Amino acid sequence: MPLVAPSLLFADFLRLEEQCRMLNESETDWFHLDVMDGRFVPNISFGPMIVEFIRKTTEKVCDVHLMIVEPEKYTEAFKNAGADHLSVHIEACPHLHRNIQQIKSLGMKAGVAINPHTPVNALSEIIRDIDQVILMSVNPGFGGQKFIPHTMEKIRQLRKLINETGSKALIEIDGGVTVENAPEIVKAGADVLVAGNAVFKSADPKKAIAQLKHS
């Protein structure tokens, strides 16, 4: 059974506490928190303060995805805000090993995210050192995009790399995940499903989460 990580980027921020309560009452495993800086991606979302507020609503894992440049400047702030997992983009980190070491030194699980154009083999030198890989199945920066079909092949390639290297990294799929395509994504080798529209735009979010969980 996959882990389900609803993306709070799609929540109604006027009803944020209520929506967090709904997630707590559902089969949600992780809260996925997308941080955007308007530089690495063409959008701005929120920072440590919002993560801190969300942290107060839940005991579930807070999975923070940094779509920002120079993430090392903010790693400690997100730890202090309550992040359990912190993922950085390979494309934004010229000294990736150093970033991963910094995250782990603060007691968080460390992840690496890769954009749709980045090949899986770019992870070969870091895969043993990380806890998760976020495969972007849309171009990062905006919600509501359609799943890029070639991601299925990338999931299979990544699963092969993980198996061959003995890595324990989880495969997390972020972008365009729906109740309809989730079973195929899981069959290809994914461990974690990030879902925004599929949950928060659903008529019955708890049911949508349950359907994703049992994909």
C-alpha positions as MATLAB code, in Angstrom:
seq = 'MPLVAPSLLFADFLRLEEQCRMLNESETDWFHLDVMDGRFVPNISFGPMIVEFIRKTTEKVCDVHLMIVEPEKYTEAFKNAGADHLSVHIEACPHLHRNIQQIKSLGMKAGVAINPHTPVNALSEIIRDIDQVILMSVNPGFGGQKFIPHTMEKIRQLRKLINETGSKALIEIDGGVTVENAPEIVKAGADVLVAGNAVFKSADPKKAIAQLKHS';
ca = [
       0.000    0.000    0.000;
       1.453    3.416   -0.914;
       1.854    6.293    1.499;
      -0.493    9.186    0.706;
       0.781   12.754    1.088;
      -1.859   15.393    0.301;
      -0.320   18.679   -0.850;
      -1.431   21.516    1.412;
      -0.732   23.939   -1.433;
      -4.245   23.079   -2.643;
      -5.947   23.544    0.727;
      -8.313   26.417    1.414;
      -6.067   28.641    3.549;
      -9.112   30.426    4.977;
     -10.090   27.045    6.458;
      -6.601   25.669    7.022;
      -7.084   24.317   10.550;
     -10.331   22.621    9.519;
      -8.672   21.053    6.483;
      -5.733   19.827    8.564;
      -8.243   18.244   10.944;
      -9.852   16.485    7.987;
      -6.468   15.082    6.935;
      -5.816   13.896   10.487;
      -9.116   12.020   10.460;
      -8.365   10.410    7.078;
      -5.910    7.753    5.890;
      -3.358   10.482    5.134;
       0.211    9.415    5.989;
       2.172   12.621    5.386;
       1.388   16.311    5.043;
       3.230   17.485    1.899;
       4.293   21.141    2.081;
       5.499   22.847   -1.110;
       7.783   25.831   -0.564;
       8.346   28.037   -3.640;
      10.539   31.132   -3.863;
       9.634   32.764   -7.189;
      13.224   32.210   -8.360;
      13.761   28.477   -8.810;
      10.126   28.193   -9.869;
       7.835   30.947  -11.247;
       5.591   31.077   -8.214;
       5.707   31.931   -4.497;
       3.902   29.854   -1.868;
       4.837   30.037    1.830;
       7.733   29.731    4.248;
       8.623   28.389    7.697;
       5.872   30.340    9.507;
       3.083   28.448    7.705;
       4.898   25.136    8.245;
       5.025   25.977   11.954;
       1.268   26.637   12.060;
       0.513   23.378   10.223;
       2.872   21.468   12.519;
       0.693   22.524   15.479;
      -2.332   20.802   13.929;
      -0.879   17.328   13.401;
       1.356   14.547   14.646;
       1.638   13.125   11.132;
       4.872   13.479    9.153;
       5.472   16.962    7.745;
       7.172   16.385    4.385;
       8.634   19.698    3.225;
       9.603   20.084   -0.449;
      11.879   23.063   -1.101;
      11.553   24.431   -4.613;
      14.028   27.192   -3.845;
      17.567   28.297   -4.587;
      20.180   28.266   -1.811;
      18.157   25.926    0.420;
      21.066   25.654    2.854;
      20.208   29.154    4.111;
      16.795   27.987    5.325;
      17.338   24.375    6.395;
      17.564   25.159   10.089;
      14.513   27.418    9.950;
      12.394   24.608    8.507;
      13.712   22.188   11.105;
      12.714   24.644   13.830;
       9.303   25.036   12.181;
       8.692   21.306   12.549;
       9.738   19.633    9.282;
      10.304   15.880    9.597;
      11.501   15.423    6.010;
      13.258   18.038    3.901;
      13.794   17.607    0.165;
      15.913   19.856   -2.050;
      16.145   20.007   -5.833;
      19.210   18.540   -7.478;
      19.022   21.348  -10.060;
      19.333   23.993   -7.308;
      22.209   22.397   -5.377;
      25.732   22.495   -6.835;
      27.006   20.961   -3.576;
      24.296   18.362   -3.080;
      26.194   16.071   -0.709;
      26.756   19.044    1.587;
      23.044   19.883    1.515;
      22.123   16.304    2.426;
      24.657   16.203    5.253;
      23.292   19.461    6.630;
      19.695   18.176    6.601;
      20.635   14.932    8.322;
      22.817   16.688   10.903;
      19.684   18.511   12.053;
      17.808   15.237   12.550;
      15.535   15.327    9.520;
      15.160   12.754    6.776;
      16.739   14.009    3.571;
      15.270   13.864    0.085;
      16.253   14.934   -3.406;
      13.726   16.137   -5.986;
      14.349   15.989   -9.732;
      12.545   17.863  -12.493;
      10.996   16.089  -15.499;
      14.008   16.817  -17.745;
      16.591   15.504  -15.259;
      17.651   11.881  -15.883;
      17.391    9.345  -13.087;
      21.083    8.453  -13.390;
      21.924   11.946  -12.064;
      21.103   10.424   -8.668;
      23.601    7.567   -8.897;
      26.210    9.207   -6.630;
      23.736   10.298   -3.960;
      21.081    7.562   -3.912;
      22.653    5.615   -1.024;
      22.738    8.724    1.171;
      19.131    9.843    0.930;
      15.808    8.756    2.358;
      13.531    9.654   -0.529;
      13.436   10.858   -4.119;
      10.690   13.178   -5.314;
      10.145   12.523   -9.004;
       8.399   15.566  -10.430;
       5.727   14.305  -12.803;
       4.867   17.877  -13.845;
       7.034   20.954  -14.276;
       7.296   22.493  -10.796;
       5.769   25.805   -9.886;
       2.054   25.463  -10.541;
      -0.639   23.034   -9.475;
      -3.287   21.410  -11.587;
      -0.995   20.201  -14.382;
      -1.403   16.862  -16.147;
       0.841   13.920  -15.317;
       3.773   13.570  -17.751;
       3.492    9.993  -19.139;
       7.265    9.425  -19.415;
       7.397    9.553  -15.612;
       6.287    5.905  -15.586;
       9.545    4.893  -17.258;
      11.520    7.075  -14.840;
       9.851    5.341  -11.884;
      10.946    1.958  -13.247;
      14.481    3.251  -13.844;
      14.663    4.661  -10.333;
      13.362    1.451   -8.782;
      16.094   -0.441  -10.634;
      18.774    2.001   -9.412;
      17.552    1.713   -5.819;
      17.521   -2.082   -5.961;
      20.953   -2.303   -7.559;
      22.604    0.037   -5.048;
      20.881   -1.266   -1.926;
      19.457    2.192   -1.225;
      16.531    2.488    1.163;
      15.175    5.598   -0.559;
      11.429    5.861   -1.088;
      10.068    6.945   -4.467;
       7.670    9.876   -4.120;
       5.618   11.026   -7.119;
       4.585   14.672   -7.206;
       2.306   16.160   -9.850;
      -0.823   15.115  -11.681;
      -1.546   12.118   -9.435;
      -5.202   11.102   -9.624;
      -7.366    8.296   -8.314;
      -7.412    6.964  -11.882;
      -3.657    6.840  -12.574;
      -2.486    5.999   -9.043;
      -2.673    2.187   -9.477;
      -0.373    2.305  -12.505;
       2.041    4.634  -10.691;
       2.205    2.267   -7.722;
       2.611   -0.755  -10.000;
       5.617    0.953  -11.660;
       7.315    1.149   -8.255;
       6.213    4.294   -6.411;
       6.052    4.324   -2.605;
       4.520    7.762   -1.910;
       1.744    9.591   -3.764;
       1.568   13.378   -3.487;
      -1.912   14.559   -4.410;
      -3.324   18.079   -4.454;
      -6.267   18.536   -6.791;
      -7.228   14.880   -6.417;
      -7.818   15.422   -2.697;
      -8.790   19.030   -2.063;
     -10.928   19.505   -5.185;
     -12.752   16.228   -4.587;
     -16.366   16.200   -3.438;
     -15.271   13.761   -0.723;
     -11.590   14.309    0.170;
     -11.461   11.499    2.749;
     -12.806    9.047    0.195;
     -10.275   10.228   -2.397;
      -7.461    9.718    0.104;
      -8.745    6.210    0.876;
      -8.885    5.379   -2.846;
      -5.292    6.568   -3.296;
      -4.203    4.597   -0.232;
      -5.679    1.398   -1.615;
      -4.396    1.889   -5.190;
];
